[in-house]
């Protein structure tokens, strides 16, 4: 199943820079591993904000919840999820 996931990160201003950097490093490692596995298909930064729009390709809602909840930045995120389905006019075979 494909899902569009919009994530906005809101770290507290009082968080020490070293702690924020460590969390961001773990986040990058986790996100890149999910991309290598094919579960996190696309990842785009939203220009001008600490946010992204992503496409996940997972078994079901439960797997998506598990993966997103595993993000090191999850406690400081606002997340929106939209399930996607193939458009009948698409010429791509891998977008279902």
C-alpha positions in Angstrom: 0.0 0.0 0.0 1.2 3.5 -0.8 0.8 6.4 1.6 1.7 10.0 1.4 3.1 11.1 4.7 3.7 14.8 5.6 6.0 15.4 8.5 6.7 18.7 10.2 9.4 18.7 12.9 9.1 21.0 15.9 12.0 20.6 18.2 11.8 22.6 21.4 14.1 25.7 21.3 15.4 24.6 24.7 16.8 21.3 23.3 20.6 21.4 23.5 22.2 21.5 20.1 24.3 18.3 20.7 21.1 16.4 21.6 19.3 17.6 18.5 22.3 16.7 16.3 22.4 13.2 17.7 18.7 12.7 17.1 19.0 14.0 13.6 21.9 11.7 12.8 19.9 8.6 14.0 16.9 9.9 12.0 19.0 10.1 8.8 20.4 6.6 9.3 16.9 5.1 10.0 15.3 6.9 7.0 18.1 5.9 4.6 17.8 2.2 5.7 14.0 2.3 5.1 14.8 3.8 1.6 17.3 1.0 0.9 14.6 -1.5 1.9 12.1 0.1 -0.6 9.6 1.0 2.2 10.3 4.7 2.0 10.1 5.3 -1.7 10.4 9.0 -2.0 11.5 11.8 0.4 11.3 15.5 -0.4 12.1 18.5 1.7 9.4 21.2 1.8 11.3 24.3 0.9 11.6 26.9 3.6 10.5 24.7 6.5 11.6 21.8 8.6 9.2 19.5 6.9 9.0 16.7 4.3 6.6 15.0 2.0 7.2 11.3 1.7 5.8 8.2 -0.1 5.9 5.0 1.9 5.2 1.5 0.3 4.2 -0.8 3.1 2.0 -3.9 3.7 -0.7 -2.1 5.7 -1.6 0.7 8.1 -0.1 -1.2 11.0 3.3 -1.4 9.3 3.2 2.3 8.4 2.4 3.1 12.1 5.3 1.0 13.2 7.8 2.6 10.9 6.8 6.2 11.5 6.6 5.6 15.3 10.2 4.3 15.1 11.5 7.6 13.7 13.9 9.2 16.3 12.2 12.6 15.7 8.7 11.1 16.0 8.0 12.7 19.5 8.5 16.2 17.9 6.6 15.7 14.7 3.2 16.7 13.4 2.2 14.0 10.9 -0.5 13.8 8.2 -1.2 10.5 6.3 -3.1 10.0 3.1 -3.6 6.5 1.5 -2.9 6.5 -2.2 -4.0 4.3 -5.1 -3.0 4.0 -8.7 -4.4 6.6 -11.1 -6.0 5.1 -14.2 -4.1 7.6 -16.4 -0.6 6.7 -15.0 1.9 5.3 -17.4 4.1 4.0 -14.5 3.9 0.3 -13.7 5.4 0.6 -10.2 3.0 3.2 -8.7 0.4 0.8 -7.3 
